[in-house]
Amino acid sequence: MNASSPAFRANLSVSEGAHDRSVVSLGAVMLAIGVFTMLYVCKRRLWVWLAPSHPW
């Protein structure tokens, strides 16, 4: 190793399963929907008042 190379390496592996691919695809679709919603829907505030059901 020379002085400019890092002292560690990341070993990453991706399995080749259909289940993994569908989970990643679902996550990507949900991320795209979330970003679209965040950018194009008007921001509104929703306040919820919580009160105890039994006064102490």
C-alpha positions in Angstrom: 0.0 0.0 0.0 1.2 3.4 -0.8 0.5 6.6 1.3 -2.4 7.8 -1.0 -4.5 4.6 -0.8 -7.0 4.1 2.0 -6.1 1.5 4.7 -9.5 -0.1 4.5 -11.7 -1.6 1.8 -15.5 -2.1 1.7 -16.6 -5.6 0.6 -20.1 -5.2 -0.6 -22.1 -8.0 -2.3 -25.6 -8.0 -3.8 -27.5 -11.2 -4.0 -29.3 -12.1 -7.2 -32.7 -13.0 -5.8 -36.1 -12.0 -7.3 -37.3 -11.1 -3.8 -34.5 -8.6 -3.3 -35.0 -7.0 -6.6 -38.7 -6.5 -5.9 -38.0 -5.0 -2.5 -35.5 -2.6 -4.0 -37.9 -1.7 -6.8 -40.7 -1.0 -4.3 -38.4 1.2 -2.3 -37.4 3.2 -5.4 -41.0 3.7 -6.4 -41.9 4.8 -2.8 -38.9 7.2 -2.8 -40.0 8.7 -6.1 -43.6 9.1 -4.9 -42.3 10.7 -1.7 -40.1 13.2 -3.5 -42.9 14.1 -5.9 -45.3 14.6 -3.0 -42.8 16.7 -1.1 -42.0 19.0 -4.0 -45.4 19.4 -5.7 -48.0 19.3 -2.9 -48.8 22.4 -0.9 -47.4 22.4 2.6 -50.0 22.3 5.3 -49.8 22.0 9.1 -51.9 19.5 11.0 -52.1 20.0 14.8 -53.4 17.3 17.0 -54.4 18.0 20.6 -53.9 15.1 23.0 -55.7 15.3 26.3 -55.7 12.6 29.0 -58.8 10.5 29.2 -58.8 10.4 33.0 -57.8 13.6 34.9 -55.4 12.8 37.7 
